[in-house]
Amino acid sequence: MRFSEFNTAEFHQFVQNHLEEDPALLLFKYQGKVGFDLKMAVQQIAARQKAAKKLPSWSKNLDLLFPASISVEQSSSEQTASFKSEEQSGNCLIDLTGGFGVDFFHLSQGFEKGIYCEEQSELFEIARHNLSTLHPDKFEFINGDGLDFLRKTELQFDLVYADPARRGSGNQKLYKLQDCEPNVVDAWALLRSKSKKILVKVSPMLDLTQAWNELPEVQKITVVSVRNEVKELLLHWEKAQEGVPRMISVIDLESGLPTFEFAPSAEEQAHSKFTEAGKYLIEPLAGILKAGAFNLFGERFGLKKLATNSHLYTSDAFSTGIPGRIFEVLQEIAPKKQVINSLFPSGKANVICRNYSTGAEELKKKLGVKDGGKDFLIGTKTASGYKVYWCTRTQ
């Protein structure tokens, strides 16, 4: 890739002038009419449009280049990358799987030096250009296997970071750590010998118990969600913390709700109490459910469950600061279309099903409603059977 072709005033001006337009139409309209690589310019526009929310400052920086869309899709957002960089500092870090470089750049802010490794040549060149533009003379770049470099170098690192590729040769998704590339399970002893800290980003689909089965020395797992959608699992190891009890930390980056931290042993020792729905229904954050704190959540906040597998909790008193969605129960209703028509003449209500006899889409179809408005219909199961509750959101 010859960056001189894309570093002209005409190229940058074209991208800037057409950021809001349809890339396909631009390709048709300007074919043969410009003195630069039109396909590349249109790719930059399309990539920036797709990345506008995920990478807001990068997408606006016309001095940066964007790779094929798959690399952008697989990268962390600026928001989650910034979170990972919190409380990370030292002399030198190495990113074994640099990719587009978003995580690497944010992590590097607390370090004197950073080493970026990436095997894909074109992605490597793009990232090297961008990172050198963002912070000249701070980084070393290795176009090759990060583990191979780690084996050969005599350097010691304050942090080793890896985000193993989670797609196989047939583009199938992989969830076991030892199936991903690089295989951090087999390389664990090497990683430990070269670093004070290890941070591994893994699939949000990975079971936490599976992670600890594969890497039993991991001391902490952080479940990161954004707007109540689990985005990342982070595996932490620190040499100075060897021997400390395992911990799980759950955080949602936009809710403003407190972090939920617990030891797996605390969940094992906790017990749920059960009752019918009271004045409020509480659904824990998705990250808490992902972490499996089904008993501890209710015990910690003085809540009772509706049923073992419903994972909805209830209380007659409203409390702020519970990390979850809180709904006020207006009444239990019969799931019949004529009842719904009388209560919701607009035909709109937000339908949620948790351990109900059908899914939300099927219940919406049965009741003849579409999502919308401020009202909620929550279908679930209690000890006395399947129920539907008319609710409003209070938190």
C-alpha positions in Angstrom: 0.0 0.0 0.0 1.5 3.4 -1.1 0.2 5.9 1.4 1.5 8.8 -0.7 -1.4 8.1 -3.1 -3.9 8.7 -0.2 -2.1 11.6 1.4 -3.0 14.3 -1.1 -5.1 17.4 -0.5 -7.4 16.3 -3.3 -8.0 12.9 -1.7 -8.7 14.3 1.8 -10.9 17.0 0.5 -13.0 14.5 -1.5 -13.5 12.3 1.6 -14.4 15.3 3.7 -16.9 16.7 1.2 -18.8 13.5 0.7 -18.9 11.9 4.2 -22.7 12.1 4.3 -23.3 10.6 0.9 -24.0 7.1 -0.4 -20.7 5.4 -1.2 -22.1 3.3 -4.0 -23.5 6.4 -5.8 -20.2 8.2 -5.4 -18.3 5.3 -7.0 -20.7 5.5 -10.0 -20.8 9.3 -10.2 -17.1 10.0 -10.1 -15.6 7.0 -11.9 -12.8 8.3 -14.2 -13.3 11.9 -13.1 -10.7 12.2 -10.3 -7.0 12.0 -10.1 -6.7 9.6 -7.2 -7.8 6.1 -6.2 -11.6 6.6 -6.2 -12.2 3.1 -4.8 -10.0 3.8 -1.8 -11.6 7.1 -1.2 -15.1 5.6 -1.2 -13.9 2.8 1.1 -12.7 5.5 3.5 -16.1 7.2 3.4 -18.0 3.9 3.9 -15.8 2.9 6.8 -16.1 6.2 8.5 -19.9 6.1 8.2 -20.0 2.6 9.8 -17.6 3.6 12.5 -19.1 7.0 13.4 -20.6 5.8 16.7 -18.0 3.2 17.5 -15.0 5.3 16.7 -16.2 8.9 16.8 -12.9 10.7 17.0 -11.1 8.4 14.6 -13.8 8.6 12.0 -13.6 12.4 12.0 -9.8 12.4 11.7 -9.1 12.6 8.0 -5.4 12.0 8.5 -6.2 8.4 9.5 -6.9 5.5 7.1 -9.5 2.8 7.6 -9.1 -0.9 6.6 -11.7 -3.3 5.2 -14.9 -3.2 7.2 -14.3 -6.6 8.9 -11.3 -5.2 10.7 -13.3 -2.2 12.0 -16.2 -4.5 13.0 -13.8 -6.7 15.0 -12.1 -3.8 16.8 -13.0 -2.4 20.2 -14.9 0.8 20.4 -13.2 3.9 21.6 -15.4 3.7 24.7 -14.4 0.1 25.7 -10.8 0.7 24.7 -10.7 3.7 27.0 -12.1 1.7 29.8 -9.5 -1.0 29.4 -6.8 1.7 29.7 -7.9 2.8 33.1 -5.3 2.1 35.9 -2.9 0.7 33.3 0.6 2.2 33.3 4.3 1.5 33.3 7.3 1.6 31.1 6.4 -0.7 28.2 3.5 -2.7 26.9 3.1 -5.1 24.1 0.0 -5.9 22.1 0.3 -9.3 20.5 -2.7 -8.9 18.2 -2.7 -5.2 17.3 -5.4 -5.3 14.6 -6.7 -1.8 13.8 -4.9 -0.5 16.8 -7.7 1.0 18.8 -7.1 -0.9 22.0 -3.3 -0.6 21.6 -3.5 3.2 21.2 -5.7 3.7 24.3 -3.7 1.3 26.4 -0.5 3.0 25.5 -1.5 6.3 27.0 -0.2 5.2 30.4 3.1 3.8 29.1 6.4 5.3 28.0 6.6 2.9 25.0 4.4 0.4 23.2 5.1 -2.5 20.8 2.5 -3.3 18.3 2.4 -6.7 16.6 0.2 -7.7 13.6 0.6 -10.5 11.0 -1.7 -9.1 8.3 0.5 -6.9 6.1 -2.1 -4.5 4.9 -3.7 -4.0 8.3 -0.2 -3.6 9.8 0.6 -0.8 7.3 -2.6 1.0 8.0 -2.2 0.8 11.8 1.4 1.9 11.6 0.4 4.9 9.6 -2.4 5.8 12.0 -0.5 5.2 15.2 2.5 7.1 14.0 0.2 10.0 13.0 -1.5 10.0 16.4 1.7 9.7 18.5 4.9 10.0 16.5 8.1 8.2 17.8 6.4 6.4 20.7 5.8 3.0 19.1 7.7 0.0 17.7 6.0 -2.0 15.0 6.4 -5.7 14.4 4.8 -7.1 11.2 4.7 -10.8 12.3 3.7 -13.3 14.9 3.5 -11.6 18.3 4.2 -14.8 20.3 7.2 -15.5 18.1 8.6 -12.0 18.9 7.9 -12.5 22.6 9.8 -15.8 22.6 12.9 -14.1 21.0 13.0 -10.8 22.8 14.9 -10.2 26.0 12.5 -7.3 26.9 10.3 -7.5 30.0 6.9 -5.9 29.9 4.6 -4.2 32.4 1.6 -5.4 30.4 1.0 -8.0 27.8 -2.3 -7.6 25.9 -4.0 -10.0 23.5 -7.3 -10.1 21.7 -7.2 -13.6 20.1 -8.9 -14.0 16.7 -12.2 -15.8 17.2 -13.0 -17.0 13.7 -11.8 -20.3 12.2 -10.7 -21.1 8.7 -14.3 -21.5 7.6 -15.2 -18.2 9.2 -17.0 -20.1 12.0 -17.1 -18.4 15.4 -14.8 -19.9 18.0 -15.4 -19.7 21.8 -12.9 -21.9 23.5 -9.7 -20.0 24.2 -7.4 -22.8 23.0 -9.1 -22.8 19.6 -8.4 -19.1 19.0 -5.3 -17.5 17.5 -3.0 -17.0 19.2 -3.5 -19.8 21.6 -3.0 -18.0 24.9 -3.7 -21.2 26.8 -0.6 -23.0 25.4 1.4 -19.8 25.6 0.4 -18.9 29.1 3.8 -19.8 30.7 5.5 -17.6 28.1 3.2 -14.7 28.8 3.8 -14.9 32.5 7.5 -15.1 32.2 7.6 -11.9 30.1 5.2 -9.6 32.0 4.0 -8.2 35.3 0.4 -8.1 34.0 -1.6 -9.9 31.4 -4.9 -8.7 29.9 -6.8 -10.9 27.5 -10.0 -9.8 25.7 -12.2 -12.7 24.9 -15.6 -13.4 23.3 -18.6 -12.2 25.3 -20.1 -15.6 24.5 -17.3 -17.4 26.5 -18.6 -19.1 29.6 -16.8 -17.7 32.7 -16.3 -21.2 34.1 -14.8 -22.3 30.8 -12.4 -19.4 31.0 -11.2 -20.4 34.4 -11.0 -24.1 33.4 -8.6 -23.1 30.6 -6.7 -20.5 32.5 -7.0 -21.3 36.2 -4.4 -18.7 37.2 -6.6 -15.8 36.0 -7.5 -13.8 39.1 -10.3 -11.6 37.8 -12.8 -11.5 35.0 -14.5 -8.2 34.0 -17.8 -8.3 32.2 -18.1 -5.1 30.2 -21.5 -4.0 28.8 -22.7 -0.9 27.0 -26.3 0.1 27.2 -27.0 -3.3 28.8 -25.4 -5.4 26.0 -22.4 -7.4 27.0 -19.5 -6.4 24.7 -16.4 -7.9 26.2 -15.0 -10.2 28.7 -11.6 -9.3 30.1 -9.3 -11.8 31.8 -6.8 -10.3 34.3 -3.6 -11.7 35.7 -1.1 -9.8 37.8 2.1 -11.2 39.2 1.8 -9.1 42.4 -1.7 -10.5 43.0 -0.8 -14.2 42.9 -2.8 -16.2 45.4 -5.6 -13.7 45.8 -9.2 -15.1 45.6 -10.9 -15.0 42.3 -13.2 -12.0 41.6 -15.8 -11.1 39.0 -16.5 -7.4 38.2 -19.5 -6.3 36.1 -19.8 -2.8 34.7 -22.1 -1.1 32.3 -20.3 1.9 30.7 -23.3 4.1 30.1 -25.9 3.3 32.7 -24.3 5.2 35.6 -25.1 2.3 37.8 -22.6 1.0 40.3 -20.1 -1.8 39.5 -21.2 -5.2 40.8 -18.3 -7.2 42.2 -18.3 -10.6 43.8 -16.2 -13.7 44.4 -17.5 -16.8 42.7 -17.5 -18.5 46.1 -20.0 -15.9 47.4 -22.5 -16.9 44.7 -22.0 -20.6 45.6 -22.9 -19.8 49.2 -25.8 -17.5 48.5 -29.5 -18.6 48.5 -32.6 -17.2 46.8 -35.9 -16.6 48.4 -39.1 -16.8 46.3 -42.4 -15.0 46.2 -45.1 -13.7 43.8 -44.6 -10.3 42.1 -44.8 -7.3 44.5 -44.9 -3.6 43.6 -41.6 -3.6 41.7 -39.9 -6.1 39.3 -36.2 -5.9 38.9 -34.1 -7.3 36.1 -30.3 -7.4 36.7 -28.0 -5.9 34.2 -27.2 -8.4 31.4 -23.6 -8.6 32.6 -24.7 -9.8 36.0 -26.8 -12.5 34.4 -23.8 -13.4 32.2 -21.6 -13.6 35.4 -24.1 -16.0 36.9 -24.8 -14.1 40.1 -28.4 -15.4 40.2 -28.6 -15.9 44.0 -26.2 -13.3 45.2 -28.0 -10.5 43.4 -31.2 -11.0 45.3 -29.4 -11.6 48.6 -27.2 -8.5 48.3 -30.1 -6.1 47.6 -32.8 -7.8 49.7 -34.9 -9.0 46.8 -36.8 -12.2 46.2 -37.0 -14.1 42.9 -40.2 -15.0 41.1 -38.9 -18.5 40.1 -35.6 -20.3 39.9 -35.1 -19.8 36.1 -37.0 -16.5 35.6 -34.1 -14.3 36.9 -36.6 -11.6 37.7 -36.7 -10.2 41.2 -39.3 -8.3 43.2 -39.7 -5.9 46.1 -42.4 -3.8 47.6 -39.9 -1.0 48.2 -38.1 1.1 45.6 -34.3 1.4 46.0 -31.9 3.4 43.8 -28.5 2.2 42.9 -29.5 -1.4 42.1 -27.6 -2.4 38.9 -30.5 -3.3 36.8 -33.8 -2.2 35.2 -36.6 -1.5 37.7 -40.3 -1.7 36.7 -43.3 -0.6 38.7 -46.1 -3.2 38.4 -49.4 -1.6 37.6 -51.4 -4.8 37.4 -51.4 -8.4 36.3 -53.3 -8.8 33.1 -54.8 -11.6 31.1 -52.8 -12.1 27.9 -55.8 -11.6 25.6 -56.1 -9.3 22.6 -59.3 -7.7 23.8 -57.8 -6.9 27.1 -54.7 -5.4 25.5 -56.9 -3.3 23.0 -58.7 -1.7 25.9 -55.5 -0.9 27.9 -53.4 0.1 24.9 -55.5 1.7 22.2 -52.4 2.9 20.4 -51.4 -0.8 19.9 -47.9 0.0 21.4 -46.2 -1.6 24.4 -42.7 -2.9 25.0 -42.9 -6.7 25.4 -40.3 -8.6 27.4 -40.4 -12.3 28.0 -38.3 -14.0 30.7 -38.8 -17.7 31.3 -42.3 -17.3 29.7 -44.2 -19.9 27.7 -43.4 -18.1 24.4 -40.8 -15.6 23.2 -41.4 -11.9 23.0 -42.1 -11.8 19.2 -44.7 -14.6 19.5 -46.4 -12.8 22.4 -46.5 -9.5 20.5 -48.1 -11.2 17.6 -50.7 -12.9 19.8 -51.5 -9.7 21.6 -51.4 -7.5 18.4 -48.9 -5.0 19.8 -45.8 -3.3 18.5 -42.9 -2.1 20.5 -43.2 1.6 21.5 -44.4 4.0 24.2 -43.6 4.0 27.9 -45.6 0.9 28.9 -44.1 -2.6 29.3 -45.7 -6.0 29.2 -43.5 -8.5 31.0 -44.2 -12.2 30.5 -42.6 -14.5 33.0 -43.2 -17.5 35.3 -43.8 -17.5 39.0 -44.5 -20.4 41.4 -48.2 -20.1 40.5 -47.7 -20.2 36.7 -47.1 -18.0 33.7 -48.0 -14.4 34.2 -48.1 -11.1 32.2 -47.6 -7.8 34.1 -48.4 -4.3 32.9 -45.4 -2.2 34.1 -43.8 1.2 33.7 -40.0 1.8 33.9 -38.7 3.6 37.0 -35.0 3.0 36.5 
